[in-house]
């Protein structure tokens, strides 16, 4: 297994390039070679077949032309045999020449002139200098006619349908001399004649030569004794085999490029989307649970990739939600831990003073070695009672916190006389501070809907705060007014200006205006937190106000009984 791990893994792009090389380029190259060879073989066979066909066709034209000319001359010879006068024969030949489209010249010769000609018997030869085909026909042993046929007329007759053909066609006599030619070229003529086999097959077209893509074909006629040679030139080979080869290769290259383009386009989108998945996984592994995979979706985007992206995003959402819940739980645990620490600190700090007082005065009353007068006993018992009530309120404040946070307060909402509730709270707290409390409320102010005990607890906490956090010898003002369907209770005292950003923080647990290092008053720091929870539970609202003229106010709104 370690060997497989050590193997260098190719990236997707590298693998696709390798696949393209193996699946497109190599097969395309092999296909091009095979198709090119097949095409070359087919075109070569076609060139050979066309060369054979042309040689047969030219041979057939020569036979037809020869037979036609021979028939015409035979008729002339036959007619001359019946004309006795040489003069009449000359006149006849002149008339014949005028009316003949084939013969360019004709004359009557006798045996004494035979040295001018090849031999004194019927023959056909090509006069290269005059560019004519010379034909000798004997009338008798002493006379003969010599007719000349223009080579151009002969060529027009036999090459008529091949005038636009690029092949070279040579018509040779039995001495292998050119009688007629189409697209004549001296160098090519010498080459094709030199390549002729020594033994030629009669009256059948044959392929010869060593260049396969430039086939040579010959046809040897027995009557007249002529040889037709058809040469496939390099130009024909180029325009057929080479051009066809180029077109095939070009078509295959275009096909390969198109395949590579399509695959490349597909690969680019696939690679981009996979990179997005990679980035999402890396971000997730580094703790970025909000990262989402965003794909480039189009025709080339596979279903599997989209499915993976959707599932990844769902998984990321689940992890993110779980992470947020975990963070929230951690924050709650931290708050609970802070609450526990603050609670312990508060209990240890705030409970110590009343307990010390109760313990001290109780021990004083229980001493047998001294005798206390009645006034001292009553004073000690009063202090013990006040400290016990203080402890009771602190315990009640601590016990009500879980109910406020869990929205589990059991309230008895009923009609309450607001003036009576305020007076009870003032009487319960006034003995703690020799402070003037000014209450402003109409005698006929309507009743409100609230829980009587909880409302008194709210007013006691607010009044105690006002006593503690106010300048000495300054009054506490309580103003009650009406705002539509709500009673507005505003409790104000004189205190330093508190900035707005710090003001709302006073509703938190264990939050005090003076911190631990500058603390000058007693208290748990839970008063306003409890007050707000109780007011909200009674369908009211509460807000704090601090003005530049050193006025601190708590404003409560509670529903009026309609």
ZIZIZI-V732687 format. One line per field, one symbol per residue. phi: phi as a letter, one per 40 degrees, with the letter a starting at -180 (. if undefined). A space follows every 10 residues. Layout:
phi->???
//
This chain:
phi->.ccccccccc cdcccccccc cccbccdccc cccccccccc cccccccccc cccccccccc ccdccccccc cccccccccc ccbccccccc cccccccccc ccccaaacbb ccbcccbcac acababcccc fbccbbbcca cbbabbbbbc dcccccccbd cbccccccbb bbcccgbcca abfcadcccc ccccccccbb ccfacbcahc cccbcbbbab ccaccbbbbb bcccccdccb cccccccccc cccccccccc cccccccccc cccccccdcc ccccccgccc cbcbcccacc cccccccccc cccccccccc cccccccccc cccccccccc ccccccdccc cccccccccc cccccccbcb bbcccccccc cccccccccc cccccccccc ddccccfbcc bbcacbcccc ccccccccbc ccacbcbcbb accccccbba cccccccccc ccccccccba cdgbcbbbbb bbbfbbcbbb bbacaccbdc cccccccccf cbcccccbcb bcicgbdccc dcccccccgb aaababbccg bbbbbbbbcc cc
//
